[in-house]
Amino acid sequence: MGRMTAKKNAPRFLDYRRSPLPLDVALCFALPASSDHRVARELILSEKVRVNNAVETSCSRLVCRYDDRISVADHGAMGEETPVLSIAMPRYFLCYKPRGVLCSSRRNDGIDREESVLLSEWFADFDFGGNDGLEVKQINSVGRLDMDSEGLLLLTNDGSFSRLLCDPEFGLRKTYRVVVRGSGYSRMTATLPQCDHDKNNREGGGQLLHSSELAGRIVDMIQRGNDESKSCFPYESCKVLDAGKLPSQHTSDDSYYAIVKIILREGKRHAIRRLIKHAGGGLRVCYLSRVAIEGLEGVYTVAKPQSIVEAQAGKVLPDNEDQTVAPAAMMSPINDGNGPIMLHPGHVIELRGCDVDRIFDLRR
């Protein structure tokens, strides 16, 4: 079966905010010039770093943020050392990645389209705030969303946090809203109880009187196709929220649309797109958005279509989608108390300590 019913116990990972840090990580947080791990490791391996007045050549040596004294030899100065006065705290952000942005620092020739915007380009003129001089080159995305997908994406300069969330044994739950288009509508509905489909499409806003039966068949197609595929993608749940023809579709158009909610715990490259493709029946993804991340549900939210007519009105279908890439814009983390904070394409917000705590607590 393709469905994942339980997650395994996660391995141990360090919380760099509270636990001791590996020496190379500490240097990355302390020295802007050493933000690249390779530079930090070279300093340590070349015996230019001292911990508590003793030369340290082990990059994995654990140091305490407040108790250990670290110093780095100055370049070109005989015997001169610069003490590390403070080690900056790791930072965590949540953004709504718009379609058109590629979660990569470079394009792969022959694979990525030239019109794609790299994540580093999207954040080129972005001010992350704070007093630590954080730069875009120090930020990495936790997991990925492909260029044609949008939705919630975590960003951080904390490598342990990234590894924890991307580890398949941790199984962080992520919820997606998918609009799919299939062919053979007349065949799919031929054996359903008789009803005036055309009238219902005109008056019911795209909902079928017996859409639950059609939805069930689509779910069966997805599950059966995944089970029979050589590359099976484990998912926790798959539910069709709405299915039918759009009121604007011509009577000769035998295609249909469906809104599908899919929850994954293990992320694989193009998992949902391949999951839908394996279903057969001409199903293909028209729109894909990550709408929720475990630990942040109920705190941050995004707009998500509940029906195919709503999806069309929201300009997410191929015939009327908006191709403009929304610029990155920092949001205030202050909540007015009237429910979850709503993020729109391009919005970036720095997570609070309690938000990060909830995610780390999921491993226990």
C-alpha positions as CSV (number, residue, x, y, z in Angstrom):
1,M,0.0,0.0,0.0
2,G,1.1,3.5,-0.7
3,R,-0.3,5.0,2.5
4,M,2.0,5.7,5.4
5,T,0.2,5.0,8.7
6,A,2.9,5.7,11.3
7,K,6.3,7.4,11.6
8,K,9.5,6.0,13.1
9,N,11.3,7.3,16.0
10,A,13.6,10.2,14.9
11,P,17.3,10.1,15.5
12,R,18.9,12.6,17.9
13,F,19.7,16.1,16.6
14,L,21.2,19.1,18.3
15,D,19.2,22.2,19.1
16,Y,21.8,24.8,18.4
17,R,19.9,27.4,20.4
18,R,20.4,25.6,23.7
19,S,22.8,22.6,23.4
20,P,26.6,22.8,22.8
21,L,27.6,23.4,19.2
22,P,30.3,21.7,17.0
23,L,33.2,24.1,16.7
24,D,32.9,24.7,13.0
25,V,29.2,25.5,13.4
26,A,30.0,27.9,16.2
27,L,32.5,29.8,14.0
28,C,29.9,30.0,11.3
29,F,27.5,31.8,13.7
30,A,30.3,33.9,15.2
31,L,32.3,35.2,12.3
32,P,30.6,36.6,9.2
33,A,33.6,35.9,7.1
34,S,33.4,32.2,8.1
35,S,29.8,31.7,7.2
36,D,30.9,29.0,4.8
37,H,31.5,25.8,6.6
38,R,34.5,25.1,4.3
39,V,36.2,28.3,5.5
40,A,35.4,27.5,9.2
41,R,36.8,24.0,8.8
42,E,40.0,25.3,7.1
43,L,40.6,27.6,10.0
44,I,40.3,24.8,12.5
45,L,42.3,22.2,10.5
46,S,45.1,24.8,10.0
47,E,45.5,25.2,13.8
48,K,44.3,28.8,13.8
49,V,41.5,28.3,16.3
50,R,41.9,28.1,20.1
51,V,39.4,26.9,22.6
52,N,40.1,27.8,26.2
53,N,43.7,28.8,25.2
54,A,44.4,25.4,23.6
55,V,44.7,24.8,19.9
56,E,41.8,22.8,18.7
57,T,41.9,20.9,15.4
58,S,38.6,18.9,15.7
59,C,35.7,20.4,13.8
60,S,33.3,18.3,15.8
61,R,34.5,19.5,19.2
62,L,31.5,20.6,21.1
63,V,31.7,24.1,22.6
64,C,29.3,26.0,24.9
65,R,28.0,29.3,23.6
66,Y,28.6,31.1,26.9
67,D,31.2,29.1,28.9
68,D,34.0,28.3,26.4
69,R,36.5,30.9,25.2
70,I,37.2,30.8,21.5
71,S,39.8,32.8,19.5
72,V,40.9,32.9,15.9
73,A,44.4,33.7,14.7
74,D,44.5,36.9,12.6
75,H,45.7,36.6,9.0
76,G,49.1,38.1,8.5
77,A,49.6,39.0,12.1
78,M,52.3,37.1,14.1
79,G,50.8,35.8,17.4
80,E,47.8,38.1,17.2
81,E,44.4,36.5,17.9
82,T,40.8,37.8,17.7
83,P,38.6,36.6,20.5
84,V,35.1,35.4,19.6
85,L,33.0,37.7,21.7
86,S,29.6,36.2,20.9
87,I,28.0,33.4,18.9
88,A,24.9,34.5,17.1
89,M,21.7,32.5,17.6
90,P,20.4,30.5,14.6
91,R,17.5,32.0,12.8
92,Y,14.4,30.5,11.3
93,F,12.0,31.9,8.7
94,L,8.7,30.8,7.0
95,C,8.0,32.1,3.5
96,Y,5.3,31.7,0.9
97,K,7.3,30.8,-2.1
98,P,5.6,31.9,-5.3
99,R,5.5,30.0,-8.5
100,G,8.5,30.9,-10.7
101,V,11.1,30.7,-7.9
102,L,13.6,27.8,-7.9
103,C,14.8,26.5,-4.6
104,S,18.4,26.3,-5.7
105,S,21.5,28.5,-5.8
106,R,22.2,27.6,-9.5
107,R,20.3,26.4,-12.6
108,N,20.9,22.9,-14.0
109,D,21.5,23.2,-17.7
110,G,18.9,21.4,-19.7
111,I,16.6,20.9,-16.7
112,D,15.8,24.3,-15.2
113,R,14.1,26.9,-17.4
114,E,16.0,30.1,-18.1
115,E,13.1,32.2,-16.9
116,S,13.2,30.7,-13.4
117,V,14.2,32.9,-10.6
118,L,16.8,31.4,-8.2
119,L,16.0,31.6,-4.5
120,S,19.2,33.7,-4.0
121,E,18.0,36.1,-6.8
122,W,14.6,36.4,-5.1
123,F,16.3,37.4,-1.9
124,A,19.0,39.5,-3.6
125,D,17.9,42.8,-2.1
126,F,16.1,41.4,1.0
127,D,16.9,42.6,4.5
128,F,16.6,39.8,7.0
129,G,16.8,42.2,9.9
130,G,18.6,41.5,13.2
131,N,22.0,42.6,14.3
132,D,24.0,39.6,13.0
133,G,24.4,40.7,9.5
134,L,22.6,37.6,8.1
135,E,23.1,37.3,4.4
136,V,21.2,35.3,1.8
137,K,24.2,33.0,1.1
138,Q,23.9,31.8,4.8
139,I,20.2,30.8,4.4
140,N,19.1,27.5,3.1
141,S,15.6,26.1,2.4
142,V,14.4,23.2,4.4
143,G,13.3,20.8,1.7
144,R,12.2,22.1,-1.7
145,L,9.2,23.2,-3.8
146,D,9.7,23.0,-7.6
147,M,9.5,26.0,-9.8
148,D,5.9,25.5,-10.7
149,S,4.7,24.9,-7.1
150,E,4.0,27.5,-4.5
151,G,3.4,27.5,-0.7
152,L,5.0,27.4,2.7
153,L,8.8,26.9,2.8
154,L,11.0,27.0,5.9
155,L,14.4,28.8,5.7
156,T,17.2,28.7,8.2
157,N,20.9,28.9,8.8
158,D,20.7,26.0,11.3
159,G,22.0,22.9,9.6
160,S,20.9,20.6,12.4
161,F,17.3,21.9,12.1
162,S,17.4,21.3,8.3
163,R,18.7,17.8,8.7
164,L,16.1,16.9,11.3
165,L,13.2,18.1,9.2
166,C,14.5,16.4,6.0
167,D,15.3,13.1,7.7
168,P,12.7,10.5,6.5
169,E,12.7,8.9,10.0
170,F,11.4,12.2,11.5
171,G,8.5,12.3,9.2
172,L,7.4,15.9,9.4
173,R,3.8,16.1,8.1
174,K,3.3,18.5,5.2
175,T,-0.2,19.2,3.6
176,Y,-0.7,20.0,0.0
177,R,-3.6,21.4,-2.0
178,V,-3.5,20.1,-5.6
179,V,-5.7,20.9,-8.6
180,V,-5.7,18.1,-11.1
181,R,-7.2,17.8,-14.5
182,G,-8.3,14.4,-16.0
183,S,-9.9,13.2,-19.2
184,G,-12.9,11.0,-19.9
185,Y,-15.4,12.7,-17.7
186,S,-18.4,11.1,-19.5
187,R,-16.9,7.7,-19.0
188,M,-16.1,8.4,-15.3
189,T,-19.7,9.5,-14.6
190,A,-21.6,7.1,-16.9
191,T,-22.3,4.6,-14.1
192,L,-23.1,7.2,-11.5
193,P,-26.7,7.6,-10.4
194,Q,-28.7,9.7,-13.0
195,C,-28.7,13.4,-12.5
196,D,-28.8,16.5,-14.6
197,H,-25.0,17.1,-14.7
198,D,-25.2,20.1,-17.1
199,K,-27.8,21.9,-15.0
200,N,-25.9,21.1,-11.8
201,N,-22.7,22.5,-13.2
202,R,-24.4,25.7,-14.2
203,E,-26.2,26.1,-10.8
204,G,-24.0,24.4,-8.4
205,G,-20.8,26.2,-9.1
206,G,-18.9,23.1,-10.3
207,Q,-20.1,20.7,-7.6
208,L,-21.8,17.5,-8.8
209,L,-24.9,16.1,-7.0
210,H,-22.9,12.9,-6.7
211,S,-19.4,14.3,-6.6
212,S,-18.6,12.1,-3.6
213,E,-18.8,9.0,-5.9
214,L,-16.6,10.7,-8.5
215,A,-14.2,11.8,-5.8
216,G,-14.0,8.3,-4.5
217,R,-13.1,7.0,-8.0
218,I,-10.3,9.6,-8.3
219,V,-8.9,8.6,-4.9
220,D,-9.0,4.9,-6.0
221,M,-7.2,5.8,-9.2
222,I,-4.4,7.6,-7.3
223,Q,-4.0,4.8,-4.7
224,R,-4.1,2.0,-7.3
225,G,-1.7,3.7,-9.6
226,N,0.7,4.4,-6.7
227,D,0.5,0.8,-5.5
228,E,1.3,-0.6,-8.9
229,S,4.1,1.8,-9.7
230,K,7.7,0.8,-9.4
231,S,8.4,4.1,-7.5
232,C,5.8,4.0,-4.8
233,F,5.4,7.2,-2.8
234,P,4.2,6.8,0.8
235,Y,1.5,9.2,1.8
236,E,-0.5,9.6,4.9
237,S,-3.8,10.6,3.4
238,C,-5.4,11.6,0.1
239,K,-8.8,13.2,-0.1
240,V,-10.7,14.7,-3.0
241,L,-12.5,17.9,-1.8
242,D,-14.3,18.7,-5.0
243,A,-14.6,17.3,-8.5
244,G,-16.5,18.1,-11.7
245,K,-16.6,20.3,-14.8
246,L,-16.2,24.0,-14.7
247,P,-19.3,26.1,-15.7
248,S,-17.1,27.7,-18.4
249,Q,-16.2,24.4,-20.1
250,H,-17.6,23.8,-23.5
251,T,-20.0,20.8,-23.7
252,S,-17.6,19.1,-26.1
253,D,-14.8,19.3,-23.6
254,D,-14.7,15.9,-21.9
255,S,-12.1,16.8,-19.2
256,Y,-12.8,17.5,-15.6
257,Y,-11.0,19.1,-12.6
258,A,-10.6,18.0,-9.0
259,I,-9.3,19.5,-5.8
260,V,-7.1,17.0,-3.9
261,K,-5.7,17.3,-0.4
262,I,-2.6,15.1,0.1
263,I,-0.5,14.7,3.2
264,L,3.1,13.5,3.0
265,R,5.6,12.8,5.7
266,E,8.5,11.8,3.5
267,G,9.5,14.2,0.7
268,K,10.9,12.9,-2.6
269,R,11.6,14.8,-5.8
270,H,8.3,15.6,-7.6
271,A,6.6,13.1,-5.4
272,I,3.1,14.5,-5.8
273,R,3.4,15.2,-9.5
274,R,4.5,11.6,-10.1
275,L,1.9,10.3,-7.7
276,I,-0.8,11.9,-9.8
277,K,0.8,10.9,-13.1
278,H,0.9,7.2,-12.0
279,A,-2.9,7.4,-11.4
280,G,-3.6,7.3,-15.1
281,G,-6.8,8.5,-16.6
282,G,-5.0,11.4,-18.1
283,L,-4.6,13.0,-14.6
284,R,-2.1,15.8,-14.4
285,V,-1.3,18.5,-11.9
286,C,-2.5,22.0,-12.8
287,Y,-1.7,23.6,-9.5
288,L,0.3,22.5,-6.4
289,S,0.6,24.4,-3.1
290,R,2.0,23.4,0.3
291,V,-0.6,24.8,2.6
292,A,0.5,23.5,6.0
293,I,3.6,22.3,7.9
294,E,3.3,20.2,11.1
295,G,4.0,22.3,14.2
296,L,2.9,25.5,12.6
297,E,-0.7,24.5,11.8
298,G,-3.2,26.9,13.3
299,V,-0.5,29.6,13.7
300,Y,0.3,30.4,10.1
301,T,-2.0,29.7,7.1
302,V,-2.4,30.5,3.4
303,A,-5.4,30.9,1.1
304,K,-6.4,27.5,-0.4
305,P,-9.1,26.8,-2.9
306,Q,-11.9,24.6,-1.6
307,S,-13.7,24.1,-4.9
308,I,-12.7,24.0,-8.6
309,V,-14.7,27.2,-9.2
310,E,-12.8,28.9,-6.4
311,A,-9.5,27.7,-7.9
312,Q,-10.5,29.3,-11.3
313,A,-11.5,32.5,-9.6
314,G,-8.2,32.5,-7.7
315,K,-6.3,32.4,-11.1
316,V,-4.5,29.1,-10.4
317,L,-5.7,27.1,-13.4
318,P,-3.6,27.1,-16.6
319,D,-6.1,29.2,-18.6
320,N,-6.0,32.1,-16.3
321,E,-3.0,31.7,-13.9
322,D,-1.0,34.8,-13.0
323,Q,2.6,34.4,-14.2
324,T,4.0,37.4,-12.1
325,V,6.5,36.4,-9.5
326,A,5.7,38.2,-6.2
327,P,8.7,39.9,-4.6
328,A,9.9,38.9,-1.2
329,A,8.5,41.1,1.6
330,M,9.1,40.8,5.3
331,M,6.0,40.5,7.5
332,S,5.6,41.4,11.2
333,P,5.2,38.4,13.5
334,I,2.7,40.2,15.6
335,N,-0.7,38.5,15.6
336,D,-3.8,40.6,16.1
337,G,-5.5,37.7,18.0
338,N,-8.1,37.1,15.3
339,G,-6.8,33.7,14.2
340,P,-3.8,32.4,12.3
341,I,-1.4,34.8,10.5
342,M,-2.3,34.7,6.8
343,L,0.7,34.6,4.4
344,H,0.4,35.5,0.7
345,P,2.8,34.8,-2.2
346,G,6.1,36.6,-1.4
347,H,5.5,37.0,2.3
348,V,8.4,36.1,4.7
349,I,8.1,36.0,8.5
350,E,10.7,35.2,11.2
351,L,9.5,32.4,13.4
352,R,9.3,32.9,17.1
353,G,11.1,30.7,19.6
354,C,7.8,29.0,20.6
355,D,7.2,28.1,16.9
356,V,10.6,26.5,16.6
357,D,10.1,24.7,20.0
358,R,6.9,23.1,18.7
359,I,8.7,21.6,15.7
360,F,11.7,20.4,17.8
361,D,9.2,18.9,20.3
362,L,7.7,16.7,17.5
363,R,10.8,14.5,17.6
364,R,10.2,13.4,21.2
